[in-house]
Amino acid sequence: MNTREMFAKAVAGGYAIPAFNFNNMEQLQAIVQAAAETKSPVILQVSKGARNYANSTLLRYMAEGAVAYAKELGWEHPQICLHLDHGDSFELCKDCVDMGFSSVMIDASSLPYEENIALTKKVVEYAHQFDVTVEAELGVLAGVEDEVSAAESHYTKPEEVIDFATRTGCDSLAISIGTSHGAYKFTPEQCTRDPKTGRLIPPPLAFDVLHEIEKKLPGFPIVLHGSSSVPQEYVDMCNKYGGNLPNAVGIPEEQLREAAKSAVCKINIDSDSRLAMTAAIRKHMAENPSHFDPRQYLKPAREEMKKMYIHKIVNVLGSDGKAE
Ligand SMILES: [Zn+2]
């Protein structure tokens, strides 16, 4: 299904839909099991990188398989969307629409404002012919999207959102209010330190900007990218078993919980799944040096990811029970 109904219900209900990226079977199994068990609508996200890594045709049929698998798990009417994450060209978005994706993102946020509008509009006009919903982006996130760290000037400008949404016809809007891509969302210099634990405390999200945007576009679906919380237990587990992830830091879950209650109706989580998987594999490898069957270490990795997805759905996004 596309995101239209999912988002309308999420905005009205004060919760957010999880958007989880997948690149492989174990991640997909964990996502589908978590969504089916909690009866949560879910967005399966495929990035350009995932298409390059796993093959775009294979990913598309894996997503189709995910719907059948969800039904087999006893979820009678699965609410699953297949979404392109960070489409960077009309051609890529068109390819995904033609392949059967139910939603695409065109991220032209690095282009000048008018060019962002023109490209987004072109994708919307094509996608809507096939009832495929389109996410656009306004403002620049730190991390993968940009080498420059998030500063005030990179936040989405609330005064632009009405014009942008009206002229592009996009169905949802990814905004920049201080979230960031990756497992190193902030430099230690941008953070303060907890005097007791020595852990980094990231700067708070710009809720004032979010509220301004909500006032301009009442009820319009807002999306947050780069919203992993980088659980310290996984960072510690990685580091304990031979990893080296110094100063990895994410967005505190309390802030995401607060955002989910607002017009934010889609929250993207990718790094937390990578961390859960790697932490579980490192632990298993260290404790079982004789194992060489990938199923032996991928099984606990899958279980750890599933636990993490369920936690996000129930305790952060509040989307459990919304797709009975
Ligand atoms: Zn993103």
Residues whose N, C-alpha, C, O or C-beta is under 5 A from the ligand:
A	BS01	ZN	H225 G226
